[in-house]
Amino acid sequence: MAIGLGSALSAVLSQGFLSGLPGLNILLFEPMSVTFVILLVMVIAFLSGTLPAQRAAKQNPIESLRYE
């Protein structure tokens, strides 16, 4: 959705008072860059959820409740 909105905004802005500049792209989205960022965020989110859960699963629940 953001890529579509950004591309539309770029087209509108480049047709305005900036139309005299040839090849102007206000916002430029490279598909590989967007894909890389999405995959990187997915890996970070997976690790930040999985690693603490794995550590908590190894603990004894009775000991954990006593500590609190």
PDB file with SEQRES, HELIX, SHEET and CRYST1 records, atoms N, CA, C and O in Angstrom:
SEQRES   1 A   68  MET ALA ILE GLY LEU GLY SER ALA LEU SER ALA VAL LEU          
SEQRES   2 A   68  SER GLN GLY PHE LEU SER GLY LEU PRO GLY LEU ASN ILE          
SEQRES   3 A   68  LEU LEU PHE GLU PRO MET SER VAL THR PHE VAL ILE LEU          
SEQRES   4 A   68  LEU VAL MET VAL ILE ALA PHE LEU SER GLY THR LEU PRO          
SEQRES   5 A   68  ALA GLN ARG ALA ALA LYS GLN ASN PRO ILE GLU SER LEU          
SEQRES   6 A   68  ARG TYR GLU                                                  
HELIX    1 AA1 ALA A    2  GLN A   15  1                                  14    
HELIX    2 AA2 PRO A   31  ALA A   57  1                                  27    
HELIX    3 AA3 PRO A   61  TYR A   67  1                                   7    
CRYST1    1.000    1.000    1.000  90.00  90.00  90.00 P 1           1          
ATOM      1  N   MET A   1       0.830  -1.183   0.000  1.00  0.00           N  
ATOM      2  CA  MET A   1       0.000   0.000   0.000  1.00  0.00           C  
ATOM      3  C   MET A   1       0.883   1.258   0.000  1.00  0.00           C  
ATOM      4  O   MET A   1       0.600   2.232  -0.698  1.00  0.00           O  
ATOM      5  N   ALA A   2       1.948   1.213   0.791  1.00  0.00           N  
ATOM      6  CA  ALA A   2       2.847   2.365   0.864  1.00  0.00           C  
ATOM      7  C   ALA A   2       3.572   2.592  -0.459  1.00  0.00           C  
ATOM      8  O   ALA A   2       3.798   3.733  -0.861  1.00  0.00           O  
ATOM      9  N   ILE A   3       3.934   1.504  -1.132  1.00  0.00           N  
ATOM     10  CA  ILE A   3       4.623   1.637  -2.418  1.00  0.00           C  
ATOM     11  C   ILE A   3       3.688   2.264  -3.443  1.00  0.00           C  
ATOM     12  O   ILE A   3       4.099   3.133  -4.211  1.00  0.00           O  
ATOM     13  N   GLY A   4       2.444   1.829  -3.456  1.00  0.00           N  
ATOM     14  CA  GLY A   4       1.467   2.399  -4.393  1.00  0.00           C  
ATOM     15  C   GLY A   4       1.210   3.865  -4.118  1.00  0.00           C  
ATOM     16  O   GLY A   4       1.165   4.672  -5.047  1.00  0.00           O  
ATOM     17  N   LEU A   5       1.040   4.223  -2.845  1.00  0.00           N  
ATOM     18  CA  LEU A   5       0.816   5.622  -2.475  1.00  0.00           C  
ATOM     19  C   LEU A   5       2.049   6.470  -2.790  1.00  0.00           C  
ATOM     20  O   LEU A   5       1.926   7.590  -3.286  1.00  0.00           O  
ATOM     21  N   GLY A   6       3.228   5.938  -2.503  1.00  0.00           N  
ATOM     22  CA  GLY A   6       4.455   6.678  -2.795  1.00  0.00           C  
ATOM     23  C   GLY A   6       4.667   6.889  -4.281  1.00  0.00           C  
ATOM     24  O   GLY A   6       5.110   7.958  -4.702  1.00  0.00           O  
ATOM     25  N   SER A   7       4.358   5.888  -5.070  1.00  0.00           N  
ATOM     26  CA  SER A   7       4.498   6.024  -6.523  1.00  0.00           C  
ATOM     27  C   SER A   7       3.511   7.037  -7.080  1.00  0.00           C  
ATOM     28  O   SER A   7       3.861   7.831  -7.954  1.00  0.00           O  
ATOM     29  N   ALA A   8       2.271   7.015  -6.577  1.00  0.00           N  
ATOM     30  CA  ALA A   8       1.274   7.995  -7.014  1.00  0.00           C  
ATOM     31  C   ALA A   8       1.682   9.403  -6.603  1.00  0.00           C  
ATOM     32  O   ALA A   8       1.543  10.342  -7.387  1.00  0.00           O  
ATOM     33  N   LEU A   9       2.180   9.555  -5.394  1.00  0.00           N  
ATOM     34  CA  LEU A   9       2.635  10.859  -4.915  1.00  0.00           C  
ATOM     35  C   LEU A   9       3.811  11.357  -5.746  1.00  0.00           C  
ATOM     36  O   LEU A   9       3.885  12.543  -6.069  1.00  0.00           O  
ATOM     37  N   SER A  10       4.722  10.470  -6.092  1.00  0.00           N  
ATOM     38  CA  SER A  10       5.861  10.841  -6.920  1.00  0.00           C  
ATOM     39  C   SER A  10       5.400  11.330  -8.291  1.00  0.00           C  
ATOM     40  O   SER A  10       5.923  12.314  -8.814  1.00  0.00           O  
ATOM     41  N   ALA A  11       4.417  10.636  -8.869  1.00  0.00           N  
ATOM     42  CA  ALA A  11       3.911  11.042 -10.184  1.00  0.00           C  
ATOM     43  C   ALA A  11       3.243  12.410 -10.120  1.00  0.00           C  
ATOM     44  O   ALA A  11       3.431  13.232 -11.017  1.00  0.00           O  
ATOM     45  N   VAL A  12       2.474  12.659  -9.081  1.00  0.00           N  
ATOM     46  CA  VAL A  12       1.787  13.949  -8.940  1.00  0.00           C  
ATOM     47  C   VAL A  12       2.796  15.071  -8.717  1.00  0.00           C  
ATOM     48  O   VAL A  12       2.692  16.127  -9.341  1.00  0.00           O  
ATOM     49  N   LEU A  13       3.757  14.856  -7.845  1.00  0.00           N  
ATOM     50  CA  LEU A  13       4.744  15.904  -7.557  1.00  0.00           C  
ATOM     51  C   LEU A  13       5.646  16.193  -8.752  1.00  0.00           C  
ATOM     52  O   LEU A  13       6.032  17.341  -8.975  1.00  0.00           O  
ATOM     53  N   SER A  14       5.980  15.171  -9.514  1.00  0.00           N  
ATOM     54  CA  SER A  14       6.877  15.403 -10.650  1.00  0.00           C  
ATOM     55  C   SER A  14       6.156  16.071 -11.820  1.00  0.00           C  
ATOM     56  O   SER A  14       6.810  16.576 -12.733  1.00  0.00           O  
ATOM     57  N   GLN A  15       4.829  16.084 -11.811  1.00  0.00           N  
ATOM     58  CA  GLN A  15       4.080  16.774 -12.864  1.00  0.00           C  
ATOM     59  C   GLN A  15       3.766  18.217 -12.480  1.00  0.00           C  
ATOM     60  O   GLN A  15       3.260  18.976 -13.306  1.00  0.00           O  
ATOM     61  N   GLY A  16       4.055  18.602 -11.258  1.00  0.00           N  
ATOM     62  CA  GLY A  16       3.786  19.962 -10.784  1.00  0.00           C  
ATOM     63  C   GLY A  16       4.896  20.915 -11.206  1.00  0.00           C  
ATOM     64  O   GLY A  16       5.368  20.877 -12.342  1.00  0.00           O  
ATOM     65  N   PHE A  17       5.300  21.764 -10.280  1.00  0.00           N  
ATOM     66  CA  PHE A  17       6.321  22.771 -10.593  1.00  0.00           C  
ATOM     67  C   PHE A  17       7.699  22.160 -10.805  1.00  0.00           C  
ATOM     68  O   PHE A  17       8.615  22.853 -11.248  1.00  0.00           O  
ATOM     69  N   LEU A  18       7.863  20.886 -10.502  1.00  0.00           N  
ATOM     70  CA  LEU A  18       9.142  20.206 -10.714  1.00  0.00           C  
ATOM     71  C   LEU A  18       9.203  19.495 -12.065  1.00  0.00           C  
ATOM     72  O   LEU A  18      10.141  18.742 -12.327  1.00  0.00           O  
ATOM     73  N   SER A  19       8.218  19.725 -12.913  1.00  0.00           N  
ATOM     74  CA  SER A  19       8.152  18.999 -14.182  1.00  0.00           C  
ATOM     75  C   SER A  19       9.288  19.368 -15.143  1.00  0.00           C  
ATOM     76  O   SER A  19       9.536  18.631 -16.097  1.00  0.00           O  
ATOM     77  N   GLY A  20       9.973  20.470 -14.919  1.00  0.00           N  
ATOM     78  CA  GLY A  20      11.070  20.880 -15.790  1.00  0.00           C  
ATOM     79  C   GLY A  20      12.337  20.057 -15.588  1.00  0.00           C  
ATOM     80  O   GLY A  20      13.254  20.126 -16.408  1.00  0.00           O  
ATOM     81  N   LEU A  21      12.401  19.297 -14.537  1.00  0.00           N  
ATOM     82  CA  LEU A  21      13.581  18.473 -14.261  1.00  0.00           C  
ATOM     83  C   LEU A  21      13.398  17.099 -14.895  1.00  0.00           C  
ATOM     84  O   LEU A  21      12.529  16.341 -14.465  1.00  0.00           O  
ATOM     85  N   PRO A  22      14.200  16.756 -15.913  1.00  0.00           N  
ATOM     86  CA  PRO A  22      14.014  15.467 -16.590  1.00  0.00           C  
ATOM     87  C   PRO A  22      14.443  14.294 -15.704  1.00  0.00           C  
ATOM     88  O   PRO A  22      15.457  14.366 -15.009  1.00  0.00           O  
ATOM     89  N   GLY A  23      13.671  13.234 -15.739  1.00  0.00           N  
ATOM     90  CA  GLY A  23      14.009  12.019 -15.014  1.00  0.00           C  
ATOM     91  C   GLY A  23      13.864  12.117 -13.517  1.00  0.00           C  
ATOM     92  O   GLY A  23      14.453  11.317 -12.790  1.00  0.00           O  
ATOM     93  N   LEU A  24      13.095  13.076 -13.032  1.00  0.00           N  
ATOM     94  CA  LEU A  24      12.937  13.270 -11.595  1.00  0.00           C  
ATOM     95  C   LEU A  24      12.012  12.208 -11.011  1.00  0.00           C  
ATOM     96  O   LEU A  24      10.902  11.997 -11.500  1.00  0.00           O  
ATOM     97  N   ASN A  25      12.474  11.562  -9.986  1.00  0.00           N  
ATOM     98  CA  ASN A  25      11.656  10.633  -9.204  1.00  0.00           C  
ATOM     99  C   ASN A  25      11.732  11.096  -7.760  1.00  0.00           C  
ATOM    100  O   ASN A  25      12.788  11.017  -7.133  1.00  0.00           O  
ATOM    101  N   ILE A  26      10.616  11.577  -7.230  1.00  0.00           N  
ATOM    102  CA  ILE A  26      10.598  12.047  -5.847  1.00  0.00           C  
ATOM    103  C   ILE A  26      10.815  10.863  -4.903  1.00  0.00           C  
ATOM    104  O   ILE A  26      11.670  10.912  -4.018  1.00  0.00           O  
ATOM    105  N   LEU A  27      10.046   9.817  -5.097  1.00  0.00           N  
ATOM    106  CA  LEU A  27      10.168   8.595  -4.312  1.00  0.00           C  
ATOM    107  C   LEU A  27      10.431   7.450  -5.272  1.00  0.00           C  
ATOM    108  O   LEU A  27       9.681   7.252  -6.228  1.00  0.00           O  
ATOM    109  N   LEU A  28      11.474   6.708  -5.029  1.00  0.00           N  
ATOM    110  CA  LEU A  28      11.819   5.600  -5.907  1.00  0.00           C  
ATOM    111  C   LEU A  28      11.937   4.326  -5.069  1.00  0.00           C  
ATOM    112  O   LEU A  28      12.718   4.264  -4.119  1.00  0.00           O  
ATOM    113  N   PHE A  29      11.158   3.322  -5.432  1.00  0.00           N  
ATOM    114  CA  PHE A  29      11.159   2.059  -4.704  1.00  0.00           C  
ATOM    115  C   PHE A  29      11.751   0.973  -5.587  1.00  0.00           C  
ATOM    116  O   PHE A  29      11.216   0.658  -6.649  1.00  0.00           O  
ATOM    117  N   GLU A  30      12.840   0.418  -5.142  1.00  0.00           N  
ATOM    118  CA  GLU A  30      13.449  -0.712  -5.830  1.00  0.00           C  
ATOM    119  C   GLU A  30      12.822  -1.987  -5.261  1.00  0.00           C  
ATOM    120  O   GLU A  30      12.819  -2.173  -4.044  1.00  0.00           O  
ATOM    121  N   PRO A  31      12.294  -2.863  -6.111  1.00  0.00           N  
ATOM    122  CA  PRO A  31      11.645  -4.079  -5.595  1.00  0.00           C  
ATOM    123  C   PRO A  31      12.572  -4.953  -4.754  1.00  0.00           C  
ATOM    124  O   PRO A  31      12.134  -5.528  -3.758  1.00  0.00           O  
ATOM    125  N   MET A  32      13.826  -5.062  -5.131  1.00  0.00           N  
ATOM    126  CA  MET A  32      14.756  -5.883  -4.352  1.00  0.00           C  
ATOM    127  C   MET A  32      15.032  -5.282  -2.979  1.00  0.00           C  
ATOM    128  O   MET A  32      15.153  -6.011  -1.995  1.00  0.00           O  
ATOM    129  N   SER A  33      15.133  -3.967  -2.910  1.00  0.00           N  
ATOM    130  CA  SER A  33      15.370  -3.312  -1.625  1.00  0.00           C  
ATOM    131  C   SER A  33      14.182  -3.499  -0.691  1.00  0.00           C  
ATOM    132  O   SER A  33      14.350  -3.787   0.494  1.00  0.00           O  
ATOM    133  N   VAL A  34      12.988  -3.335  -1.232  1.00  0.00           N  
ATOM    134  CA  VAL A  34      11.782  -3.501  -0.420  1.00  0.00           C  
ATOM    135  C   VAL A  34      11.667  -4.945   0.057  1.00  0.00           C  
ATOM    136  O   VAL A  34      11.331  -5.186   1.216  1.00  0.00           O  
ATOM    137  N   THR A  35      11.941  -5.903  -0.816  1.00  0.00           N  
ATOM    138  CA  THR A  35      11.890  -7.312  -0.450  1.00  0.00           C  
ATOM    139  C   THR A  35      12.918  -7.640   0.622  1.00  0.00           C  
ATOM    140  O   THR A  35      12.621  -8.374   1.565  1.00  0.00           O  
ATOM    141  N   PHE A  36      14.126  -7.102   0.483  1.00  0.00           N  
ATOM    142  CA  PHE A  36      15.170  -7.340   1.476  1.00  0.00           C  
ATOM    143  C   PHE A  36      14.774  -6.784   2.840  1.00  0.00           C  
ATOM    144  O   PHE A  36      14.969  -7.453   3.855  1.00  0.00           O  
ATOM    145  N   VAL A  37      14.233  -5.597   2.882  1.00  0.00           N  
ATOM    146  CA  VAL A  37      13.838  -4.983   4.154  1.00  0.00           C  
ATOM    147  C   VAL A  37      12.713  -5.788   4.802  1.00  0.00           C  
ATOM    148  O   VAL A  37      12.734  -6.015   6.012  1.00  0.00           O  
ATOM    149  N   ILE A  38      11.734  -6.220   4.013  1.00  0.00           N  
ATOM    150  CA  ILE A  38      10.632  -7.013   4.555  1.00  0.00           C  
ATOM    151  C   ILE A  38      11.153  -8.328   5.131  1.00  0.00           C  
ATOM    152  O   ILE A  38      10.756  -8.725   6.226  1.00  0.00           O  
ATOM    153  N   LEU A  39      12.033  -8.999   4.404  1.00  0.00           N  
ATOM    154  CA  LEU A  39      12.592 -10.259   4.899  1.00  0.00           C  
ATOM    155  C   LEU A  39      13.452 -10.057   6.145  1.00  0.00           C  
ATOM    156  O   LEU A  39      13.415 -10.878   7.062  1.00  0.00           O  
ATOM    157  N   LEU A  40      14.214  -8.986   6.185  1.00  0.00           N  
ATOM    158  CA  LEU A  40      15.039  -8.692   7.354  1.00  0.00           C  
ATOM    159  C   LEU A  40      14.173  -8.451   8.591  1.00  0.00           C  
ATOM    160  O   LEU A  40      14.483  -8.949   9.673  1.00  0.00           O  
ATOM    161  N   VAL A  41      13.103  -7.698   8.435  1.00  0.00           N  
ATOM    162  CA  VAL A  41      12.197  -7.435   9.555  1.00  0.00           C  
ATOM    163  C   VAL A  41      11.523  -8.729  10.010  1.00  0.00           C  
ATOM    164  O   VAL A  41      11.334  -8.940  11.208  1.00  0.00           O  
ATOM    165  N   MET A  42      11.163  -9.590   9.068  1.00  0.00           N  
ATOM    166  CA  MET A  42      10.545 -10.861   9.429  1.00  0.00           C  
ATOM    167  C   MET A  42      11.509 -11.751  10.222  1.00  0.00           C  
ATOM    168  O   MET A  42      11.100 -12.395  11.188  1.00  0.00           O  
ATOM    169  N   VAL A  43      12.777 -11.788   9.823  1.00  0.00           N  
ATOM    170  CA  VAL A  43      13.767 -12.598  10.537  1.00  0.00           C  
ATOM    171  C   VAL A  43      13.992 -12.048  11.945  1.00  0.00           C  
ATOM    172  O   VAL A  43      14.063 -12.816  12.905  1.00  0.00           O  
ATOM    173  N   ILE A  44      14.103 -10.738  12.075  1.00  0.00           N  
ATOM    174  CA  ILE A  44      14.306 -10.127  13.391  1.00  0.00           C  
ATOM    175  C   ILE A  44      13.105 -10.385  14.292  1.00  0.00           C  
ATOM    176  O   ILE A  44      13.275 -10.701  15.469  1.00  0.00           O  
ATOM    177  N   ALA A  45      11.891 -10.255  13.755  1.00  0.00           N  
ATOM    178  CA  ALA A  45      10.687 -10.507  14.549  1.00  0.00           C  
ATOM    179  C   ALA A  45      10.603 -11.970  14.967  1.00  0.00           C  
ATOM    180  O   ALA A  45      10.219 -12.274  16.097  1.00  0.00           O  
ATOM    181  N   PHE A  46      10.960 -12.871  14.065  1.00  0.00           N  
ATOM    182  CA  PHE A  46      10.942 -14.299  14.397  1.00  0.00           C  
ATOM    183  C   PHE A  46      11.919 -14.609  15.518  1.00  0.00           C  
ATOM    184  O   PHE A  46      11.574 -15.309  16.470  1.00  0.00           O  
ATOM    185  N   LEU A  47      13.126 -14.095  15.409  1.00  0.00           N  
ATOM    186  CA  LEU A  47      14.137 -14.358  16.430  1.00  0.00           C  
ATOM    187  C   LEU A  47      13.779 -13.715  17.764  1.00  0.00           C  
ATOM    188  O   LEU A  47      14.003 -14.316  18.815  1.00  0.00           O  
ATOM    189  N   SER A  48      13.234 -12.517  17.740  1.00  0.00           N  
ATOM    190  CA  SER A  48      12.905 -11.842  18.994  1.00  0.00           C  
ATOM    191  C   SER A  48      11.720 -12.494  19.695  1.00  0.00           C  
ATOM    192  O   SER A  48      11.541 -12.303  20.898  1.00  0.00           O  
ATOM    193  N   GLY A  49      10.911 -13.255  18.976  1.00  0.00           N  
ATOM    194  CA  GLY A  49       9.832 -13.993  19.614  1.00  0.00           C  
ATOM    195  C   GLY A  49      10.215 -15.404  19.983  1.00  0.00           C  
ATOM    196  O   GLY A  49       9.758 -15.921  21.003  1.00  0.00           O  
ATOM    197  N   THR A  50      11.040 -16.034  19.180  1.00  0.00           N  
ATOM    198  CA  THR A  50      11.377 -17.435  19.377  1.00  0.00           C  
ATOM    199  C   THR A  50      12.431 -17.646  20.460  1.00  0.00           C  
ATOM    200  O   THR A  50      12.287 -18.548  21.285  1.00  0.00           O  
ATOM    201  N   LEU A  51      13.467 -16.849  20.476  1.00  0.00           N  
ATOM    202  CA  LEU A  51      14.558 -17.069  21.426  1.00  0.00           C  
ATOM    203  C   LEU A  51      14.113 -16.944  22.885  1.00  0.00           C  
ATOM    204  O   LEU A  51      14.443 -17.825  23.679  1.00  0.00           O  
ATOM    205  N   PRO A  52      13.387 -15.904  23.276  1.00  0.00           N  
ATOM    206  CA  PRO A  52      12.924 -15.853  24.676  1.00  0.00           C  
ATOM    207  C   PRO A  52      11.922 -16.972  25.008  1.00  0.00           C  
ATOM    208  O   PRO A  52      11.917 -17.490  26.124  1.00  0.00           O  
ATOM    209  N   ALA A  53      11.082 -17.338  24.040  1.00  0.00           N  
ATOM    210  CA  ALA A  53      10.121 -18.413  24.286  1.00  0.00           C  
ATOM    211  C   ALA A  53      10.834 -19.741  24.476  1.00  0.00           C  
ATOM    212  O   ALA A  53      10.436 -20.542  25.322  1.00  0.00           O  
ATOM    213  N   GLN A  54      11.869 -19.982  23.712  1.00  0.00           N  
ATOM    214  CA  GLN A  54      12.633 -21.222  23.848  1.00  0.00           C  
ATOM    215  C   GLN A  54      13.321 -21.275  25.209  1.00  0.00           C  
ATOM    216  O   GLN A  54      13.358 -22.324  25.851  1.00  0.00           O  
ATOM    217  N   ARG A  55      13.859 -20.148  25.643  1.00  0.00           N  
ATOM    218  CA  ARG A  55      14.518 -20.098  26.948  1.00  0.00           C  
ATOM    219  C   ARG A  55      13.502 -20.309  28.074  1.00  0.00           C  
ATOM    220  O   ARG A  55      13.795 -20.998  29.051  1.00  0.00           O  
ATOM    221  N   ALA A  56      12.322 -19.725  27.943  1.00  0.00           N  
ATOM    222  CA  ALA A  56      11.292 -19.875  28.968  1.00  0.00           C  
ATOM    223  C   ALA A  56      10.750 -21.296  29.007  1.00  0.00           C  
ATOM    224  O   ALA A  56      10.382 -21.784  30.075  1.00  0.00           O  
ATOM    225  N   ALA A  57      10.695 -21.964  27.864  1.00  0.00           N  
ATOM    226  CA  ALA A  57      10.179 -23.329  27.822  1.00  0.00           C  
ATOM    227  C   ALA A  57      11.104 -24.305  28.531  1.00  0.00           C  
ATOM    228  O   ALA A  57      10.652 -25.357  28.983  1.00  0.00           O  
ATOM    229  N   LYS A  58      12.370 -23.987  28.638  1.00  0.00           N  
ATOM    230  CA  LYS A  58      13.340 -24.874  29.288  1.00  0.00           C  
ATOM    231  C   LYS A  58      13.305 -24.744  30.812  1.00  0.00           C  
ATOM    232  O   LYS A  58      13.844 -25.599  31.514  1.00  0.00           O  
ATOM    233  N   GLN A  59      12.686 -23.699  31.325  1.00  0.00           N  
ATOM    234  CA  GLN A  59      12.675 -23.478  32.773  1.00  0.00           C  
ATOM    235  C   GLN A  59      11.562 -24.274  33.446  1.00  0.00           C  
ATOM    236  O   GLN A  59      10.550 -24.610  32.832  1.00  0.00           O  
ATOM    237  N   ASN A  60      11.778 -24.557  34.701  1.00  0.00           N  
ATOM    238  CA  ASN A  60      10.785 -25.244  35.511  1.00  0.00           C  
ATOM    239  C   ASN A  60       9.702 -24.232  35.913  1.00  0.00           C  
ATOM    240  O   ASN A  60      10.025 -23.201  36.504  1.00  0.00           O  
ATOM    241  N   PRO A  61       8.424 -24.502  35.606  1.00  0.00           N  
ATOM    242  CA  PRO A  61       7.387 -23.527  35.911  1.00  0.00           C  
ATOM    243  C   PRO A  61       7.216 -23.262  37.400  1.00  0.00           C  
ATOM    244  O   PRO A  61       6.909 -22.137  37.793  1.00  0.00           O  
ATOM    245  N   ILE A  62       7.407 -24.268  38.223  1.00  0.00           N  
ATOM    246  CA  ILE A  62       7.260 -24.083  39.671  1.00  0.00           C  
ATOM    247  C   ILE A  62       8.318 -23.113  40.189  1.00  0.00           C  
ATOM    248  O   ILE A  62       8.020 -22.235  40.999  1.00  0.00           O  
ATOM    249  N   GLU A  63       9.551 -23.273  39.721  1.00  0.00           N  
ATOM    250  CA  GLU A  63      10.631 -22.374  40.140  1.00  0.00           C  
ATOM    251  C   GLU A  63      10.371 -20.947  39.650  1.00  0.00           C  
ATOM    252  O   GLU A  63      10.641 -19.980  40.362  1.00  0.00           O  
ATOM    253  N   SER A  64       9.859 -20.830  38.459  1.00  0.00           N  
ATOM    254  CA  SER A  64       9.580 -19.501  37.924  1.00  0.00           C  
ATOM    255  C   SER A  64       8.491 -18.809  38.718  1.00  0.00           C  
ATOM    256  O   SER A  64       8.581 -17.607  38.967  1.00  0.00           O  
ATOM    257  N   LEU A  65       7.462 -19.543  39.121  1.00  0.00           N  
ATOM    258  CA  LEU A  65       6.381 -18.952  39.918  1.00  0.00           C  
ATOM    259  C   LEU A  65       6.852 -18.594  41.315  1.00  0.00           C  
ATOM    260  O   LEU A  65       6.399 -17.600  41.883  1.00  0.00           O  
ATOM    261  N   ARG A  66       7.736 -19.371  41.869  1.00  0.00           N  
ATOM    262  CA  ARG A  66       8.269 -19.055  43.194  1.00  0.00           C  
ATOM    263  C   ARG A  66       9.112 -17.789  43.177  1.00  0.00           C  
ATOM    264  O   ARG A  66       9.111 -17.011  44.131  1.00  0.00           O  
ATOM    265  N   TYR A  67       9.821 -17.598  42.091  1.00  0.00           N  
ATOM    266  CA  TYR A  67      10.684 -16.424  41.969  1.00  0.00           C  
ATOM    267  C   TYR A  67       9.862 -15.146  41.949  1.00  0.00           C  
ATOM    268  O   TYR A  67      10.262 -14.145  42.543  1.00  0.00           O  
ATOM    269  N   GLU A  68       8.734 -15.166  41.283  1.00  0.00           N  
ATOM    270  CA  GLU A  68       7.879 -13.977  41.172  1.00  0.00           C  
ATOM    271  C   GLU A  68       7.231 -13.778  42.503  1.00  0.00           C  
ATOM    272  O   GLU A  68       6.455 -12.838  42.678  1.00  0.00           O  
TER     273      GLU A  68                                                      
END                                                                             
